[in-house]
C-alpha cells in the first residue's frame, strides 16, 4: 500500500480552515426596514421671526417676501403630527393645478419644536427664517402670471433619522401683501410676467 506522508496533508488542512473563516458576504446582511410611519401635515406661511405661522387653508394667499439676495421668495413651513425626532427634511413646491408641472420649489433640513399648548404637534423653530423653505418666485421671467394666480402648494416632510414621512397639498395664491407703498410696488413689478433686467429700477 502506498503511504502518503503526513507532512503533505497540512497545507490542505490550512486551506480548508481559511475557506471556513472567510468574511461574510455583504449580500448576507439583513435589509433595512422599509416601515413608513405616516405623518399628518398642516402647511403654514412664515410671517416673521418669533411670530406664529399663518396656518393655510384652501385658496389662501401666501406672501411674496423680499429676499436679501434680491428678488422675492415664499417662506413656507408646516405643523407636523407623528414625528419621533426633531430634524426633518422639508420640500415645498408650487405646481400648476392643471398640468401638475413644478413651477418653483425649494427644500432643506430643519429643526422642529413642540407647538405651545399642543405637544403632539411640532413646527419649525420660528426664531429663525432659516428653518422654513424659501421658494424662489420673482423676478418672473416667465410669460405665465404669479401674482394672484392659482397654484397647488405641496409640502413633503421626511424624518432625517426616522421612518416618518408624509405630504399635504392645497390650493394657494401668491400675492404682494406689503403695507409699505414702495415695497409693494417693487414686489408687483418684479413678479409681473416677462421680467427684464432693469425693469423695476426706481420703483
Backbone bond lengths (Angstrom), bond angles and torsions (degrees), N, CA, C in turn:
res aa  C-N    CA-C-N  psi(-1)  N-CA   C-N-CA  omega(-1)  CA-C   N-CA-C  phi
1 X - - - 1.470 - - 1.526 108.88 -
2 X 1.333 113.71 137.24 1.458 119.18 -179.88 1.510 110.00 -82.35
3 X 1.316 114.92 124.81 1.465 119.66 179.63 1.529 110.56 -96.13
4 X 1.341 114.12 138.41 1.462 119.10 176.07 1.511 107.73 -99.34
5 X 1.300 118.03 120.35 1.477 119.55 -179.44 1.517 111.11 -56.87
6 X 1.344 115.84 136.95 1.479 120.85 -178.54 1.506 111.37 -60.32
7 X 1.326 118.01 -26.96 1.454 121.97 -177.53 1.504 111.63 -62.06
8 X 1.348 117.47 -29.69 1.452 121.61 -177.38 1.530 113.17 -79.51
9 X 1.312 119.86 -8.86 1.471 122.91 -177.17 1.516 112.56 -89.54
10 X 1.332 119.71 -23.41 1.464 119.26 -171.57 1.526 113.41 -68.93
11 X 1.342 121.79 -33.06 1.472 117.61 176.65 1.514 112.50 -60.62
12 X 1.373 116.88 -35.97 1.451 120.21 178.14 1.510 111.58 -65.18
13 X 1.325 116.29 -38.86 1.462 120.28 178.80 1.516 110.97 -64.81
14 X 1.349 116.39 -41.82 1.456 120.23 179.12 1.515 110.57 -62.81
15 X 1.353 116.45 -40.29 1.458 121.21 179.99 1.521 111.31 -63.25
16 X 1.346 116.87 -40.81 1.462 120.72 179.61 1.521 111.23 -64.82
17 X 1.345 117.14 -39.86 1.455 121.00 179.16 1.511 110.40 -65.73
18 X 1.343 116.61 -41.98 1.467 120.80 -178.90 1.513 110.77 -62.84
19 X 1.342 116.06 -39.57 1.467 119.19 179.55 1.517 111.36 -66.95
20 X 1.331 115.71 -36.58 1.467 118.91 -177.68 1.510 112.27 -72.99
21 X 1.373 118.05 -17.91 1.448 121.19 -177.27 1.523 112.93 -106.13
22 X 1.354 118.16 20.43 1.469 120.69 -179.46 1.520 110.15 -65.95
23 X 1.336 116.25 152.64 1.472 121.05 -179.78 1.515 109.87 -67.00
24 X 1.324 117.85 148.88 1.466 121.32 -177.34 1.525 111.06 -65.86
25 X 1.319 114.36 146.11 1.467 121.78 177.30 1.525 109.06 -69.01
26 X 1.373 118.26 130.70 1.469 119.76 177.72 1.524 112.68 -55.19
27 X 1.333 114.80 -26.46 1.459 118.38 179.29 1.516 113.05 -70.28
28 X 1.338 116.29 -13.77 1.463 119.79 179.23 1.516 112.43 -81.25
29 X 1.351 117.99 -11.19 1.460 120.04 -178.87 1.520 110.99 -66.76
30 X 1.301 116.05 146.93 1.454 120.95 179.89 1.526 109.64 -71.02
31 X 1.318 118.47 135.94 1.468 120.40 179.55 1.514 111.11 -65.92
32 X 1.341 115.74 149.97 1.457 119.94 178.18 1.524 110.42 -66.82
33 X 1.306 115.47 153.61 1.455 120.23 -179.01 1.520 110.30 -65.93
34 X 1.331 115.57 136.66 1.460 120.09 177.84 1.531 110.90 -105.25
35 X 1.332 116.03 21.18 1.459 120.89 179.08 1.531 109.40 -67.95
36 X 1.315 116.45 134.32 1.461 122.59 178.37 1.523 109.22 -118.58
37 X 1.328 116.02 130.48 1.460 120.94 175.63 1.526 107.37 -102.61
38 X 1.338 118.46 115.77 1.467 120.52 -177.54 1.523 112.06 -68.91
39 X 1.325 115.69 140.68 1.453 122.57 179.06 1.525 109.81 -109.18
40 X 1.306 116.26 146.52 1.462 121.71 173.70 1.527 107.93 -96.58
41 X 1.329 117.12 129.72 1.459 121.38 -171.31 1.527 111.32 -127.39
42 X 1.343 115.27 132.98 1.458 122.01 174.70 1.535 108.00 -121.79
43 X 1.343 118.80 108.20 1.465 120.88 -179.45 1.529 112.15 -64.06
44 X 1.347 114.79 148.03 1.458 120.24 179.49 1.519 111.85 -140.59
45 X 1.339 115.42 149.94 1.468 122.62 177.24 1.531 107.37 -96.91
46 X 1.352 116.18 119.10 1.463 121.08 179.82 1.527 108.33 -72.76
47 X 1.323 116.82 117.88 1.462 122.35 -175.43 1.524 111.14 -85.39
48 X 1.327 116.70 -53.34 1.464 122.40 -179.40 1.519 108.33 -166.49
49 X 1.353 115.56 159.80 1.459 119.57 178.82 1.526 110.77 -60.76
50 X 1.323 115.15 137.99 1.464 124.06 179.20 1.523 113.05 67.16
51 X 1.339 116.79 16.39 1.457 122.13 176.60 1.524 109.23 -116.37
52 X 1.335 118.51 148.85 1.471 119.97 178.06 1.525 111.72 -60.78
53 X 1.316 116.58 146.54 1.456 120.04 173.35 1.528 109.93 -68.86
54 X 1.314 115.30 151.39 1.461 121.21 170.74 1.522 106.59 -87.84
55 X 1.333 116.68 109.73 1.450 120.26 -179.37 1.528 109.17 -72.70
56 X 1.332 115.89 134.96 1.449 121.17 -170.06 1.524 112.87 -97.57
57 X 1.333 114.04 145.37 1.453 122.18 172.54 1.510 109.45 -122.14
58 X 1.342 118.37 169.37 1.467 121.58 -178.70 1.527 112.22 -56.22
59 X 1.328 115.87 129.15 1.450 121.38 177.12 1.514 115.35 85.91
60 X 1.331 118.50 0.02 1.467 121.32 -178.17 1.528 111.65 -68.98
61 X 1.348 114.44 154.24 1.460 120.84 173.15 1.521 109.33 -80.68
62 X 1.334 116.30 143.77 1.458 121.80 173.24 1.525 106.99 -120.62
63 X 1.322 116.23 138.74 1.458 119.87 -170.41 1.525 113.39 -83.98
64 X 1.329 114.16 138.53 1.462 122.12 171.77 1.515 107.36 -89.68
65 X 1.334 116.54 124.90 1.459 122.48 -171.92 1.522 109.70 -116.59
66 X 1.333 116.98 138.03 1.460 122.29 176.79 1.528 109.64 -62.98
67 X 1.330 116.48 130.85 1.464 121.47 -179.14 1.521 110.56 -98.43
68 X 1.344 118.78 145.70 1.475 121.53 -179.66 1.522 113.01 -56.84
69 X 1.328 117.33 -33.85 1.459 121.10 -178.28 1.522 112.48 -85.19
70 X 1.332 116.86 1.26 1.455 121.40 -178.26 1.515 111.73 107.01
71 X 1.325 115.53 158.20 1.459 119.22 -179.14 1.515 112.39 77.94
72 X 1.328 115.49 -169.41 1.468 121.32 -179.24 1.524 110.17 -131.43
73 X 1.319 115.04 142.74 1.460 122.28 -179.26 1.524 109.42 -127.28
74 X 1.331 114.73 170.89 1.463 121.51 176.64 1.523 107.49 -120.00
75 X 1.325 117.27 123.38 1.467 122.67 -178.71 1.534 109.50 -94.20
76 X 1.311 116.35 115.02 1.464 120.90 -177.65 1.526 110.71 -124.86
77 X 1.332 115.54 133.01 1.456 122.96 173.06 1.521 108.83 -128.61
78 X 1.319 116.37 -163.23 1.468 120.05 -179.90 1.518 110.43 -164.49
79 X 1.302 115.21 151.99 1.462 121.63 165.97 1.520 107.57 -96.73
80 X 1.343 115.01 137.57 1.461 120.20 -172.83 1.525 110.07 -130.99
81 X 1.314 115.53 134.79 1.469 121.82 177.64 1.525 108.86 -114.01
82 X 1.347 115.81 132.91 1.454 120.57 176.72 1.509 114.85 108.59
83 X 1.335 117.59 5.18 1.462 120.75 -179.07 1.527 111.53 -72.58
84 X 1.337 115.75 140.08 1.453 120.53 174.22 1.512 112.32 -96.88
85 X 1.350 117.16 -20.10 1.458 122.28 -179.51 1.513 111.24 -126.05
86 X 1.327 115.38 -172.99 1.463 120.69 -176.23 1.521 114.21 -109.92
87 X 1.331 118.99 -12.62 1.461 121.25 -177.19 1.527 109.20 -110.96
88 X 1.327 115.79 126.93 1.457 120.83 -179.31 1.515 110.23 -132.95
89 X 1.309 115.98 161.15 1.455 122.06 168.70 1.527 106.94 -101.22
90 X 1.333 115.79 126.73 1.455 120.44 178.85 1.521 108.69 -115.05
91 X 1.321 116.21 130.76 1.455 123.37 175.47 1.528 107.48 -120.19
92 X 1.328 116.75 126.92 1.464 120.20 177.73 1.520 108.66 -127.19
93 X 1.315 115.46 139.98 1.463 120.14 -179.04 1.520 111.05 -148.69
94 X 1.328 115.27 149.83 1.462 121.80 173.96 1.521 107.94 -103.32
95 X 1.322 115.77 125.43 1.464 122.11 -176.70 1.518 110.53 -111.15
96 X 1.330 115.99 146.60 1.457 120.22 169.57 1.531 107.83 -65.33
97 X 1.333 118.81 124.36 1.464 119.86 -174.05 1.531 114.06 -67.41
98 X 1.325 117.15 -17.00 1.468 120.38 -179.79 1.519 112.03 -95.16
99 X 1.339 116.40 -53.06 1.463 120.36 -177.23 1.522 112.93 -88.51
100 X 1.355 117.19 -16.57 1.468 124.49 -176.44 1.532 111.96 66.21
101 X 1.322 116.32 15.94 1.460 120.89 175.66 1.522 109.98 -70.22
102 X 1.347 116.75 140.07 1.459 121.40 177.27 1.524 108.91 -73.99
103 X 1.332 117.07 120.31 1.456 121.34 178.49 1.531 111.36 -90.89
104 X 1.322 116.65 -36.69 1.468 121.45 179.16 1.519 108.30 -159.76
105 X 1.341 116.74 152.13 1.460 119.35 -177.14 1.519 110.86 -161.46
106 X 1.343 115.44 162.41 1.468 121.79 175.22 1.509 108.54 -161.59
107 X 1.334 117.02 153.41 1.456 120.92 179.52 1.518 110.98 -152.47
108 X 1.334 116.06 159.03 1.468 121.76 179.83 1.520 109.66 -170.47
109 X 1.330 116.65 165.94 1.464 122.50 171.48 1.528 108.24 -88.45
110 X 1.331 115.93 135.77 1.461 120.76 -178.31 1.522 110.60 -136.65
111 X 1.334 115.77 164.83 1.464 122.90 178.23 1.522 109.17 -101.87
112 X 1.316 116.17 133.07 1.466 122.05 -179.44 1.528 110.43 -105.72
113 X 1.331 115.17 146.26 1.456 122.55 179.04 1.534 109.80 -126.82
114 X 1.341 118.28 150.95 1.467 119.46 176.39 1.523 111.56 -60.23
115 X 1.325 116.32 141.17 1.461 121.65 175.99 1.523 108.61 -74.95
116 X 1.325 118.26 127.58 1.476 120.30 179.98 1.529 111.44 -54.38
117 X 1.314 115.19 127.11 1.462 120.70 179.25 1.512 114.71 80.76
118 X 1.346 118.00 -7.18 1.466 122.13 179.11 1.528 109.00 -136.35
119 X 1.323 118.28 70.99 1.469 121.90 -172.52 1.522 114.66 -62.39
120 X 1.338 118.15 -17.78 1.463 119.63 178.70 1.540 111.51 -77.41
121 X 1.332 116.35 -12.49 1.461 122.03 177.94 1.532 109.93 -108.14
122 X 1.336 115.84 148.49 1.460 121.09 173.65 1.519 109.10 -127.64
123 X 1.339 115.71 153.22 1.452 122.11 179.12 1.527 108.80 -141.17
124 X 1.341 118.93 168.02 1.463 120.02 179.05 1.522 111.93 -59.95
125 X 1.318 115.73 154.66 1.462 120.86 173.63 1.529 107.37 -68.14
126 X 1.321 116.76 101.05 1.460 122.49 -170.82 1.523 113.46 -76.55
127 X 1.330 117.37 5.57 1.460 119.40 175.25 1.525 111.94 -74.66
128 X 1.348 117.05 -14.99 1.457 119.64 -177.81 1.523 110.94 -140.00
129 X 1.334 115.33 134.25 1.464 120.46 178.39 1.527 111.13 -68.52
130 X 1.335 117.33 -13.44 1.468 120.26 177.75 1.524 111.90 -68.53
131 X 1.328 117.60 -12.81 1.465 121.70 -175.78 1.528 113.10 -95.06
132 X 1.332 117.04 14.66 1.459 121.90 171.49 1.526 107.74 -132.28
133 X 1.319 117.51 165.11 1.460 119.99 179.98 1.524 111.24 -78.56
134 X 1.321 114.91 152.43 1.469 122.67 178.59 1.529 107.17 -118.73
135 X 1.319 117.15 86.59 1.469 120.06 -177.77 1.527 108.97 -73.18
136 X 1.338 118.89 118.03 1.463 120.61 179.81 1.527 110.58 -71.21
137 X 1.335 116.54 123.33 1.462 120.17 -174.90 1.525 113.40 -120.45
138 X 1.318 117.77 -44.80 1.467 121.80 -175.37 1.534 108.83 -132.19
139 X 1.346 117.49 150.56 1.460 129.19 11.01 1.540 112.44 -63.86
140 X 1.324 114.40 147.15 1.458 121.61 -178.50 1.529 109.27 -99.18
141 X 1.317 116.52 97.46 1.461 121.62 179.91 1.525 111.95 -82.27
142 X 1.327 117.00 -7.53 1.459 121.97 -175.80 1.527 110.63 -81.57
143 X 1.327 114.54 163.67 1.470 119.02 176.57 1.527 111.21 -83.11
144 X 1.334 117.07 -15.55 1.465 121.23 -178.53 1.527 110.34 -86.78
145 X 1.319 117.99 143.69 1.471 121.12 -179.04 1.524 112.48 -73.64
146 X 1.312 114.84 153.22 1.460 122.56 172.81 1.525 109.93 -111.87
147 X 1.326 116.77 -45.44 1.463 121.13 -176.84 1.526 111.38 -60.97
148 X 1.315 115.13 124.42 1.463 122.74 176.79 1.530 113.39 58.98
149 X 1.328 116.79 16.38 1.457 120.56 176.81 1.534 109.56 -87.03
150 X 1.311 116.41 151.67 1.463 121.15 -178.68 1.533 110.76 -82.61
151 X 1.320 115.61 128.15 1.457 122.91 175.19 1.521 109.02 -132.53
152 X 1.316 115.87 159.48 1.461 121.53 167.96 1.525 107.60 -99.31
153 X 1.323 116.92 119.84 1.462 121.99 175.62 1.523 108.48 -89.60
154 X 1.327 116.59 120.82 1.465 122.41 177.30 1.518 109.30 -110.67
155 X 1.319 116.10 127.14 1.462 122.34 177.55 1.528 108.18 -118.54
156 X 1.345 116.08 123.32 1.461 121.50 -179.40 1.526 108.20 -119.10
157 X 1.328 116.56 127.22 1.466 122.69 -179.91 1.525 109.40 -118.18
158 X 1.341 116.33 132.41 1.467 122.49 176.31 1.521 108.76 -134.16
159 X 1.336 117.47 124.53 1.460 119.91 174.69 1.522 109.66 -61.59
160 X 1.329 116.96 135.93 1.458 121.04 -179.60 1.524 111.07 -71.00
161 X 1.327 117.70 -40.31 1.465 121.36 -178.23 1.524 111.36 -123.15
162 X 1.307 117.03 38.17 1.453 119.88 -178.99 1.518 111.70 -158.57
163 X 1.336 117.07 174.29 1.465 121.26 -174.62 1.529 114.34 -88.60
164 X 1.326 117.46 -0.02 1.458 119.51 -176.20 1.517 112.65 -74.67
165 X 1.320 116.21 134.13 1.456 121.14 174.48 1.522 109.72 -157.91
166 X 1.336 114.42 154.11 1.457 118.74 -179.83 1.513 110.13 -175.20
167 X 1.327 115.99 173.39 1.455 120.89 179.90 1.518 109.87 -150.13
168 X 1.327 114.34 161.16 1.459 120.96 177.85 1.519 108.18 -147.23
169 X 1.325 116.78 141.57 1.462 121.79 179.70 1.516 109.37 -133.31
170 X 1.336 116.39 134.39 1.453 120.75 175.23 1.514 110.28 -150.61
171 X 1.327 116.32 157.45 1.459 122.16 -178.78 1.522 110.32 -77.40
172 X 1.344 116.09 137.31 1.464 121.73 179.15 1.526 109.00 -141.96
173 X 1.354 115.35 169.04 1.463 121.66 176.55 1.528 109.00 -137.17
174 X 1.333 118.73 112.01 1.471 120.57 176.79 1.528 110.65 -64.94
175 X 1.333 116.02 141.15 1.460 119.79 -179.95 1.514 112.26 -148.10
176 X 1.343 115.76 155.84 1.464 121.88 172.62 1.526 106.81 -87.99
177 X 1.316 116.81 108.66 1.467 121.85 -173.83 1.516 112.38 -111.31
178 X 1.320 117.57 16.80 1.461 121.42 -178.49 1.535 110.54 -66.11
179 X 1.320 115.39 144.05 1.477 120.77 176.84 1.521 111.68 -92.64
180 X 1.329 117.59 -24.15 1.463 121.26 176.78 1.540 109.27 -75.38
181 X 1.344 119.02 124.69 1.464 121.57 -175.30 1.531 114.28 -57.61
182 X 1.331 117.97 -41.89 1.468 120.00 -178.53 1.523 111.48 -68.67
183 X 1.338 117.24 -39.15 1.461 121.09 178.27 1.526 110.73 -68.95
184 X 1.322 116.02 -36.29 1.462 120.45 177.58 1.529 110.43 -64.65
185 X 1.331 116.42 -43.45 1.463 120.69 179.74 1.528 111.39 -64.25
186 X 1.339 116.80 -40.42 1.466 121.20 178.58 1.520 110.46 -62.88
187 X 1.320 115.99 -43.72 1.466 120.59 -179.84 1.524 110.70 -61.57
188 X 1.324 116.73 -48.22 1.470 120.18 -178.45 1.520 111.41 -63.71
189 X 1.331 116.92 -39.07 1.460 120.72 -179.62 1.528 110.93 -65.07
190 X 1.338 117.45 -47.00 1.461 121.17 -177.48 1.522 112.61 -68.96
191 X 1.315 116.78 -27.77 1.465 119.89 -173.17 1.524 113.52 -96.53
192 X 1.335 117.62 -2.56 1.463 120.06 172.69 1.527 109.11 -69.26
193 X 1.342 117.47 154.23 1.475 119.67 178.40 1.519 112.47 -62.86
194 X 1.334 115.73 160.42 1.463 123.61 173.86 1.534 113.01 60.97
195 X 1.317 116.05 44.33 1.477 119.50 177.66 1.526 110.05 -63.87
196 X 1.324 115.57 141.64 1.461 122.40 174.60 1.525 108.54 -129.54
197 X 1.316 116.47 146.93 1.456 121.97 -177.82 1.523 110.38 -55.59
198 X 1.334 116.15 130.59 1.462 121.85 179.15 1.513 114.42 86.08
199 X 1.323 117.26 -2.61 1.466 121.34 -177.17 1.529 112.09 -59.89
200 X 1.341 116.81 -38.65 1.465 120.22 -172.11 1.536 112.73 -102.32
201 X 1.293 118.18 13.14 1.453 121.05 179.13 1.524 109.94 -63.49
202 X 1.350 115.17 127.47 1.457 119.31 178.80 1.498 114.64 89.16
203 X 1.360 118.35 -2.21 1.463 119.05 177.61 1.509 110.17 -81.73
